Amino acid sequence: MNRIGSMLNAARRALRLSKYVAVSAAVLAFGQGAMAADAKIPVVAAENFYGDVVQQLGGDRVEVTSILSNPDQDPHLFEASPKTARALQHASLVVYNGADYDPWMAKLLAASKGTQRVTIVAADLTGKKGGDNPHLWYDPATMPKVARAVREALAAADPAHKSAYDANLAKFLDSLKPVDAKVAELRSRYAGVPVTATEPVFGYMSEAVGLTMRNLRFQLATMNDTEASAADIAAFERDLREKRVRVLIYNSQATEALTKRMLKLAQQSKVPTMSVTETEPAGKTYQTWMLTQLDALAAALASGDAGAAKGKTQ
């Protein structure tokens, strides 16, 4: 009888142990699933305006690292660091500009071992290549394409939250409507008005507004860090002195001696000036950044209007 009791007790212990193992396995599996569900998608953006778009679409489901994020730094002087390379190794999604604007990204990606990541290149989405104006984020057509590609990548990486990404995309596209409306308003008033710039940073937006851009060879020389010809410098100075242009647009992140000279000449000649940046300022979204600069353009053009009207009456 004792032998039978011992066998029963052993059977009960085995049953309890099997239940414990089953419950423990279930808890562990749930914990791993919860961890996967709670894990954020690691994203690296070469420029902070692309990082901002990813953040707006991904919300609390993404962890975004933006490499170029200082509006006071000249992005042309940027050099990649080991920290940048490490971030890329862990990224599931990488977004960068392309068109030779951030050539260090292609080199870092080639050297990185991350095989599962998705890479979005704005230049590829917009059909631009090296030699084209690389400041693609100033083209109103660019960010909707980038946003759609980001939504697709996030939904593929995290299908459980696809509906949230879809809703965020719709919200983002809707939030661009005031930018498009401002562009249309300025185009209706100022299409064909001559302006100039120290560099083609704002070029695509100027085209969208319909402005006539002058001194393009000078701008390309500045962008490519080569010397402008004496004839191109003289033509630029003549446009400012004789007020042949309504506004001077200058890149406040890359002010070298010659561009500072043109800015000073514009101020002396009472040609309205407008500052633009290549990096999204702190405290702004892509949308508010674009609207702020379009408002600044509107103010400069209106000031140029007043100056032109005054000149006619004298």
Residue, then its C-alpha position, 0 to 999 in steps of 0.5 A: m500500500n505504501r508503495i502504491g501511495s508513493m507512486l501516486n505522490a510521485a505522479r502528482r508531483a510530476l503532474r504539478l511539475s508539468k503544469y508549472v513547466a507549461v505555465s512557465a513556457a506560456v509566460l515566457a512566450f508571452g513575455q517575448g511576444a510583448m517585448a517584440a510588440d513593445a520594441k521600437i523600430p530603430v531608424v537612422a535619417a541622414e538629415n533631421f527633416y527626413g527624421d522628422v517625417v519618420q517620427q510623424l509617421g511612426g509615432d511612439r513605434v519608432e526610435v529615430t536618430s538624425i545625423l545632421s540636426n544642427p542648423d548652425q553647422d555647415p552640412h558640407l563640412f560634416e564628417a561621419s563618426p564611429k557613433t554614426a556607423r554604430a547607429l547604422q548597424h542597428a537600424s531597421l530603416v535608413v532614410y537619406n537624401g542622395a544625389d551626392y548631397d550626403p555621399w558619406m551615407a553610401k560609404l557607411l552603409a557599404a561598410s555596415k553589416g546590417t543586412q535586414r534594413v530597408t533603405i529609402v533614398a529621396a533622390d531615387l524616389t524623385g528621379k534625381k542624380g548626382g549633378d542635379n540640385p540636391h536640395l530635394w526637400y525644398d521641392p513640394a513634390t518630394m516629401p509626399k513620396v518619402a512619406r509614402a515610402v516610409r509608411e510602406a517600410l514601417a508597415a512591413a516591419d510592424p504589420a500589427h500597427k499598419s492601420a496607425y501608420d496609414a492614419n498617420l500618413a493621411k494626417f501628414l499629407d493633409s498637413l502639407k496642404p497649407v504649404d501647397a496653398k501658400v506656394a499657389e498664393l505666391r505663384s499667383r502674385y509673383a510668377g516671373v519676378p526676378v530673384t537671385a541667390t547665393e546658392p541653389v538651396f531654395g531652388y526647387m521652392s523658387e521654381a514652384v513659386g514661379l520665380t525667375m532665378r538669376n545668377l545660376r552659375f554663381q550659385l553652382a560654384t558656391m555649392n560645389d566649393t569652386e571659384a565663380s568666374a569674374a564675369d559671374i561675380a560682376a553680373f551678380e553684383r550688377d543685379l544687386r547694385e542696379k536692383r535688377v532682382r527683387v530679393l536675394i536668398y542666402n544660405s545662412q549655414a554656409t556664409e563664406a567671404l564672397t557670399k557675405r560680400m553679396l549679402k552686404l551689397a544687397q543690404q547697401s543697395k536696399v534689395p530685400t534679403m531672405s535667409v534659408t537653412e539646409t537643416e530643420p531648426a529646433g522646435k519646428t516640424y517640416q511643415t512649420w519650417m516650410l511655412t515659416q520660410l514661405d512667409a519670409l519669402a512673401a515678406a521679402l517680395a512684398s518689401g521689394d514690391a514697395g521699393a519698386a513702386k516707390g522707384k516708379t513714382q520718383 
